Amino acid sequence: MRMAKEDWDWGPEFLWGEFNDPDSKDEDSGLNMQPDFMDKLLELRKLCGSRIVVHGTSRGGFADGGHADKSSHYLGLAADIHFPDLGVAFASNFIRKINFNGVGFYEHWKPMPGFHVDMGNRRARWLRTSKGLYVSLT
């Protein structure tokens, strides 16, 4: 369910525009992010004490295409993120403490490696190598 702009309650740490699908006709598609997921992402931000940047070049927040079938991105329950001020191991430890259902690590992302986190209905852990190979960690 889409929220109104005045109901966005996760700034200044997160602005809805960061979660927009760059290929969507809907200029404010980030408003489709789900409040429970955004609460969890904000909890992660406060726990790690670091900036979290949404991976904007690949529909890093809400998306209406471009991801796997039944992706949590289509439901506003996922984000692809970077931690520009933390190393990968530190970021991974904080993500683990928040206990997202889905967590993926993408070593090949530019400008730095990043993570997919979601509140989808299945628990999964994976990594994607620089050669495009997905490796399950569950």
MDAnalysis code that builds the backbone (N, CA, C; Angstrom):
import MDAnalysis as mda
import numpy as np

u = mda.Universe.empty(414, n_residues=138, atom_resindex=np.repeat(np.arange(138), 3), trajectory=True)
u.add_TopologyAttr("name", ["N", "CA", "C"] * 138)
u.add_TopologyAttr("resid", np.arange(1, 139))
u.add_TopologyAttr("resname", ["MET", "ARG", "MET", "ALA", "LYS", "GLU", "ASP", "TRP", "ASP", "TRP", "GLY", "PRO", "GLU", "PHE", "LEU", "TRP", "GLY", "GLU", "PHE", "ASN", "ASP", "PRO", "ASP", "SER", "LYS", "ASP", "GLU", "ASP", "SER", "GLY", "LEU", "ASN", "MET", "GLN", "PRO", "ASP", "PHE", "MET", "ASP", "LYS", "LEU", "LEU", "GLU", "LEU", "ARG", "LYS", "LEU", "CYS", "GLY", "SER", "ARG", "ILE", "VAL", "VAL", "HIS", "GLY", "THR", "SER", "ARG", "GLY", "GLY", "PHE", "ALA", "ASP", "GLY", "GLY", "HIS", "ALA", "ASP", "LYS", "SER", "SER", "HIS", "TYR", "LEU", "GLY", "LEU", "ALA", "ALA", "ASP", "ILE", "HIS", "PHE", "PRO", "ASP", "LEU", "GLY", "VAL", "ALA", "PHE", "ALA", "SER", "ASN", "PHE", "ILE", "ARG", "LYS", "ILE", "ASN", "PHE", "ASN", "GLY", "VAL", "GLY", "PHE", "TYR", "GLU", "HIS", "TRP", "LYS", "PRO", "MET", "PRO", "GLY", "PHE", "HIS", "VAL", "ASP", "MET", "GLY", "ASN", "ARG", "ARG", "ALA", "ARG", "TRP", "LEU", "ARG", "THR", "SER", "LYS", "GLY", "LEU", "TYR", "VAL", "SER", "LEU", "THR"])
u.atoms.positions = np.array([
    [0.840, -1.177, 0.000],
    [0.000, 0.000, 0.000],
    [0.890, 1.247, 0.000],
    [0.622, 2.140, -0.883],
    [1.417, 3.356, -1.040],
    [1.088, 4.351, 0.077],
    [2.122, 4.976, 0.612],
    [1.893, 5.978, 1.650],
    [1.937, 7.379, 1.034],
    [1.371, 8.331, 1.747],
    [1.418, 9.732, 1.337],
    [2.771, 10.321, 1.730],
    [3.214, 11.337, 1.006],
    [4.504, 11.976, 1.298],
    [4.588, 12.451, 2.739],
    [3.494, 12.989, 3.250],
    [3.517, 13.501, 4.624],
    [3.605, 12.388, 5.663],
    [3.389, 11.134, 5.254],
    [3.492, 10.004, 6.185],
    [4.890, 9.391, 6.211],
    [5.773, 9.866, 5.333],
    [7.152, 9.334, 5.314],
    [7.837, 9.764, 6.602],
    [8.257, 8.796, 7.398],
    [8.729, 9.077, 8.751],
    [10.167, 8.611, 8.990],
    [10.975, 8.509, 7.930],
    [12.308, 7.930, 8.072],
    [13.414, 8.903, 7.666],
    [13.080, 10.160, 7.537],
    [14.068, 11.176, 7.222],
    [14.603, 11.785, 8.505],
    [15.731, 12.383, 8.505],
    [16.528, 12.663, 7.312],
    [17.432, 11.508, 6.891],
    [17.452, 10.415, 7.670],
    [18.337, 9.293, 7.314],
    [17.994, 8.700, 5.954],
    [16.699, 8.577, 5.670],
    [16.246, 8.011, 4.393],
    [15.156, 8.904, 3.813],
    [15.292, 9.233, 2.553],
    [14.284, 10.009, 1.836],
    [13.620, 9.090, 0.812],
    [12.329, 9.264, 0.587],
    [11.634, 8.317, -0.290],
    [12.228, 8.292, -1.688],
    [12.782, 9.422, -2.137],
    [13.364, 9.456, -3.472],
    [14.522, 8.489, -3.655],
    [15.210, 8.160, -2.564],
    [16.318, 7.201, -2.632],
    [15.826, 5.804, -3.008],
    [14.551, 5.544, -2.772],
    [13.990, 4.214, -2.992],
    [13.193, 4.131, -4.289],
    [13.193, 5.218, -5.076],
    [12.469, 5.241, -6.345],
    [13.100, 4.288, -7.350],
    [12.265, 3.675, -8.160],
    [12.715, 2.883, -9.299],
    [13.044, 3.860, -10.425],
    [14.310, 3.964, -10.853],
    [14.665, 4.950, -11.874],
    [14.001, 4.701, -13.224],
    [13.482, 3.494, -13.444],
    [12.843, 3.166, -14.717],
    [11.325, 3.216, -14.655],
    [10.779, 3.570, -13.509],
    [9.326, 3.608, -13.344],
    [8.755, 4.906, -13.879],
    [7.530, 4.840, -14.373],
    [6.817, 6.056, -14.776],
    [6.360, 6.840, -13.546],
    [6.319, 6.176, -12.410],
    [5.905, 6.792, -11.146],
    [7.119, 7.476, -10.526],
    [7.162, 8.795, -10.540],
    [8.310, 9.546, -10.038],
    [8.527, 9.385, -8.540],
    [7.490, 8.987, -7.809],
    [7.580, 8.814, -6.363],
    [7.339, 7.358, -5.962],
    [7.867, 6.429, -6.747],
    [7.630, 5.009, -6.469],
    [8.204, 4.582, -5.123],
    [9.173, 5.324, -4.590],
    [9.730, 5.010, -3.274],
    [8.701, 5.072, -2.166],
    [7.599, 5.766, -2.390],
    [6.531, 5.827, -1.384],
    [5.800, 4.491, -1.247],
    [6.148, 3.522, -2.093],
    [5.593, 2.174, -1.986],
    [6.369, 1.295, -1.006],
    [7.440, 1.820, -0.420],
    [8.176, 1.055, 0.580],
    [7.262, 0.815, 1.785],
    [7.394, -0.353, 2.391],
    [6.519, -0.726, 3.498],
    [7.078, -0.228, 4.831],
    [6.223, 0.349, 5.671],
    [6.684, 0.921, 6.941],
    [7.459, -0.057, 7.828],
    [7.030, -1.299, 7.937],
    [7.749, -2.260, 8.786],
    [9.174, -2.472, 8.289],
    [9.331, -2.542, 6.973],
    [10.664, -2.706, 6.413],
    [11.509, -1.458, 6.678],
    [10.928, -0.289, 6.468],
    [11.669, 0.956, 6.686],
    [12.059, 1.105, 8.150],
    [11.202, 0.683, 9.065],
    [11.558, 0.709, 10.493],
    [12.790, -0.151, 10.755],
    [12.824, -1.317, 10.115],
    [13.957, -2.223, 10.305],
    [15.236, -1.637, 9.705],
    [15.109, -0.999, 8.561],
    [16.275, -0.375, 7.931],
    [16.786, 0.789, 8.787],
    [15.889, 1.551, 9.350],
    [16.291, 2.648, 10.234],
    [16.941, 2.098, 11.502],
    [16.435, 0.992, 12.006],
    [17.056, 0.332, 13.167],
    [18.492, -0.059, 12.839],
    [18.710, -0.582, 11.636],
    [20.060, -0.930, 11.192],
    [20.943, 0.315, 11.147],
    [20.416, 1.393, 10.614],
    [21.174, 2.648, 10.526],
    [21.597, 3.141, 11.913],
    [20.683, 3.081, 12.856],
    [20.995, 3.551, 14.213],
    [21.976, 2.615, 14.915],
    [21.839, 1.317, 14.692],
    [22.730, 0.344, 15.320],
    [24.161, 0.494, 14.822],
    [24.344, 0.632, 13.523],
    [25.704, 0.681, 12.975],
    [26.329, 2.067, 13.072],
    [25.523, 3.107, 13.213],
    [26.060, 4.453, 13.331],
    [26.722, 4.953, 12.067],
    [26.392, 4.355, 10.957],
    [27.002, 4.718, 9.680],
    [25.928, 5.107, 8.675],
    [26.339, 5.897, 7.707],
    [25.425, 6.170, 6.592],
    [25.108, 4.858, 5.877],
    [23.903, 4.774, 5.372],
    [23.511, 3.667, 4.511],
    [23.028, 4.296, 3.216],
    [23.620, 3.886, 2.112],
    [23.286, 4.450, 0.816],
    [22.553, 3.394, 0.001],
    [21.401, 3.770, -0.551],
    [20.646, 2.861, -1.413],
    [21.354, 2.784, -2.753],
    [21.547, 1.571, -3.235],
    [22.227, 1.314, -4.508],
    [21.304, 1.769, -5.636],
    [21.485, 2.984, -6.093],
    [20.534, 3.620, -6.987],
    [20.575, 3.209, -8.439],
    [21.604, 2.534, -8.896],
    [21.687, 2.241, -10.326],
    [20.961, 0.964, -10.709],
    [20.415, 0.243, -9.735],
    [19.790, -1.037, -10.086],
    [18.434, -1.220, -9.414],
    [17.646, -0.139, -9.339],
    [16.345, -0.249, -8.673],
    [16.550, -0.750, -7.255],
    [17.346, -0.023, -6.489],
    [17.790, -0.472, -5.174],
    [16.739, -0.491, -4.088],
    [15.608, 0.152, -4.310],
    [14.527, 0.124, -3.327],
    [13.299, -0.505, -3.940],
    [12.213, 0.266, -4.016],
    [11.017, -0.251, -4.676],
    [11.308, -0.430, -6.155],
    [10.765, -1.470, -6.741],
    [10.931, -1.701, -8.172],
    [9.658, -2.305, -8.731],
    [9.382, -1.988, -9.988],
    [8.269, -2.652, -10.656],
    [8.762, -3.496, -11.822],
    [10.043, -3.840, -11.817],
    [10.637, -4.723, -12.815],
    [12.130, -4.828, -12.578],
    [12.772, -5.754, -13.303],
    [14.217, -5.833, -13.274],
    [14.841, -6.712, -12.211],
    [14.023, -7.391, -11.417],
    [14.540, -8.297, -10.390],
    [13.958, -9.695, -10.626],
    [14.345, -10.628, -9.796],
    [13.845, -12.010, -9.905],
    [12.331, -12.054, -9.714],
    [11.706, -13.086, -10.259],
    [10.272, -13.292, -10.031],
    [9.982, -13.283, -8.536],
    [8.888, -12.678, -8.163],
    [8.437, -12.608, -6.771],
    [9.433, -11.889, -5.861],
    [10.225, -10.981, -6.420],
    [11.186, -10.232, -5.627],
    [10.487, -9.387, -4.574],
    [11.084, -9.288, -3.415],
    [10.566, -8.434, -2.354],
    [10.657, -6.953, -2.728],
    [11.481, -6.614, -3.726],
    [11.546, -5.236, -4.209],
    [10.186, -4.796, -4.756],
    [9.440, -5.721, -5.365],
    [8.146, -5.389, -5.959],
    [7.090, -5.097, -4.896],
    [7.361, -5.490, -3.673],
    [6.417, -5.295, -2.576],
    [6.842, -4.177, -1.625],
    [7.975, -3.542, -1.910],
    [8.492, -2.500, -1.013],
    [9.078, -3.072, 0.259],
    [9.571, -4.311, 0.169],
    [10.112, -5.010, 1.335],
    [11.583, -5.336, 1.190],
    [12.301, -4.614, 0.310],
    [13.716, -4.914, 0.083],
    [14.466, -3.649, -0.301],
    [15.759, -3.664, -0.025],
    [16.645, -2.587, -0.468],
    [18.031, -3.157, -0.725],
    [18.703, -2.572, -1.698],
    [20.099, -2.877, -1.993],
    [20.898, -1.700, -1.465],
    [21.842, -1.992, -0.578],
    [22.481, -0.919, 0.180],
    [24.002, -1.054, 0.236],
    [24.655, 0.085, 0.484],
    [26.095, 0.175, 0.728],
    [26.311, 0.844, 2.076],
    [27.453, 0.565, 2.666],
    [27.896, 1.219, 3.898],
    [29.216, 1.914, 3.583],
    [29.188, 3.154, 3.117],
    [30.430, 3.804, 2.679],
    [31.449, 4.037, 3.788],
    [31.013, 3.996, 5.047],
    [31.931, 4.275, 6.151],
    [32.340, 3.029, 6.927],
    [31.889, 1.853, 6.488],
    [32.187, 0.606, 7.203],
    [32.782, -0.415, 6.261],
    [33.609, -1.279, 6.791],
    [34.078, -2.421, 6.023],
    [32.968, -3.458, 5.901],
    [33.133, -4.366, 4.969],
    [32.131, -5.396, 4.705],
    [31.871, -6.268, 5.935],
    [32.912, -6.664, 6.653],
    [32.734, -7.540, 7.822],
    [31.929, -6.841, 8.921],
    [32.232, -5.568, 9.179],
    [31.476, -4.828, 10.186],
    [30.016, -4.689, 9.770],
    [29.788, -4.306, 8.528],
    [28.417, -4.143, 8.031],
    [27.649, -5.456, 8.139],
    [28.288, -6.546, 7.776],
    [27.656, -7.866, 7.841],
    [27.231, -8.209, 9.270],
    [28.067, -7.891, 10.228],
    [27.728, -8.160, 11.634],
    [26.491, -7.380, 12.073],
    [26.378, -6.130, 11.658],
    [25.208, -5.330, 12.022],
    [23.951, -5.872, 11.338],
    [24.068, -6.238, 10.083],
    [22.925, -6.801, 9.360],
    [22.442, -8.067, 10.059],
    [23.365, -8.889, 10.484],
    [23.019, -10.135, 11.173],
    [22.213, -9.857, 12.445],
    [22.560, -8.814, 13.170],
    [21.864, -8.482, 14.415],
    [20.423, -8.043, 14.177],
    [20.155, -7.456, 13.035],
    [18.801, -6.989, 12.728],
    [17.915, -8.149, 12.273],
    [18.510, -9.207, 11.756],
    [17.774, -10.419, 11.411],
    [16.758, -10.222, 10.276],
    [17.223, -9.694, 9.166],
    [16.392, -9.643, 7.962],
    [16.133, -11.061, 7.477],
    [15.041, -11.283, 6.774],
    [14.755, -12.624, 6.242],
    [15.712, -12.980, 5.108],
    [15.905, -12.058, 4.191],
    [16.807, -12.300, 3.073],
    [17.997, -11.363, 3.144],
    [19.191, -11.933, 2.945],
    [20.416, -11.130, 2.919],
    [21.315, -11.676, 1.814],
    [21.691, -10.797, 0.908],
    [22.624, -11.174, -0.143],
    [23.807, -10.222, -0.145],
    [24.965, -10.729, -0.504],
    [26.173, -9.913, -0.601],
    [26.615, -9.886, -2.059],
    [26.893, -8.698, -2.564],
    [27.277, -8.513, -3.958],
    [28.658, -7.881, -4.011],
    [29.665, -8.708, -4.240],
    [31.044, -8.224, -4.203],
    [31.415, -7.375, -5.409],
    [30.663, -7.450, -6.483],
    [31.031, -6.781, -7.729],
    [30.427, -5.389, -7.905],
    [29.557, -4.956, -7.002],
    [28.911, -3.652, -7.163],
    [29.930, -2.528, -7.126],
    [29.646, -1.503, -7.877],
    [30.462, -0.293, -7.890],
    [29.628, 0.830, -7.305],
    [30.141, 1.706, -6.529],
    [31.553, 1.940, -6.273],
    [32.145, 1.026, -5.209],
    [31.323, 0.213, -4.545],
    [31.828, -0.673, -3.498],
    [30.884, -1.852, -3.363],
    [31.356, -2.942, -2.752],
    [30.461, -4.077, -2.515],
    [29.258, -3.650, -1.679],
    [28.161, -4.372, -1.826],
    [26.959, -4.010, -1.087],
    [26.121, -5.219, -0.731],
    [24.987, -4.935, -0.124],
    [24.098, -5.967, 0.394],
    [22.667, -5.750, -0.093],
    [21.974, -6.846, -0.285],
    [20.525, -6.844, -0.448],
    [19.971, -7.285, 0.896],
    [18.978, -6.564, 1.423],
    [18.289, -6.976, 2.647],
    [16.793, -6.951, 2.360],
    [16.062, -7.922, 2.913],
    [14.626, -7.929, 2.680],
    [13.861, -8.560, 3.830],
    [12.572, -8.333, 3.807],
    [11.628, -8.940, 4.749],
    [10.648, -9.821, 3.992],
    [11.146, -10.509, 2.978],
    [10.314, -11.436, 2.221],
    [9.887, -12.602, 3.095],
    [9.096, -13.490, 2.512],
    [8.534, -14.576, 3.324],
    [9.412, -15.820, 3.399],
    [10.611, -15.772, 2.837],
    [11.505, -16.923, 2.996],
    [12.876, -16.462, 3.481],
    [13.459, -17.294, 4.296],
    [14.776, -16.987, 4.856],
    [15.846, -17.495, 3.885],
    [16.743, -16.606, 3.495],
    [17.792, -16.982, 2.545],
    [19.024, -16.111, 2.769],
    [20.181, -16.707, 2.546],
    [21.464, -16.006, 2.584],
    [22.239, -16.436, 1.344],
    [22.835, -15.466, 0.647],
    [23.570, -15.783, -0.566],
    [24.620, -14.731, -0.832],
    [25.497, -15.069, -1.768],
    [26.418, -14.083, -2.301],
    [26.454, -14.234, -3.801],
    [26.749, -13.138, -4.463],
    [26.927, -13.174, -5.903],
    [28.352, -12.753, -6.192],
    [29.056, -13.601, -6.900],
    [30.459, -13.342, -7.196],
    [30.596, -12.344, -8.338],
    [31.795, -11.869, -8.534],
    [32.057, -10.921, -9.625],
    [31.834, -11.569, -10.991],
    [31.788, -12.892, -11.045],
    [31.536, -13.608, -12.301],
    [30.053, -13.883, -12.514],
    [29.206, -13.371, -11.607],
    [27.762, -13.527, -11.770],
    [27.189, -14.799, -11.179],
    [27.993, -15.564, -10.477],
    [27.546, -16.823, -9.894],
    [26.890, -16.558, -8.532],
    [25.685, -17.089, -8.363],
    [25.000, -16.999, -7.057],
    [25.351, -18.219, -6.235],
    [25.754, -17.981, -4.991],
    [26.125, -19.060, -4.081],
    [25.225, -18.972, -2.857],
    [24.477, -20.039, -2.589],
    [23.605, -20.074, -1.407],
    [24.437, -20.292, -0.158],
    [24.117, -19.564, 0.879],
    [24.800, -19.716, 2.166],
    [23.856, -20.289, 3.218],
    [22.664, -20.731, 2.797],
    [21.695, -21.299, 3.730],
    [21.586, -22.790, 3.552],
])
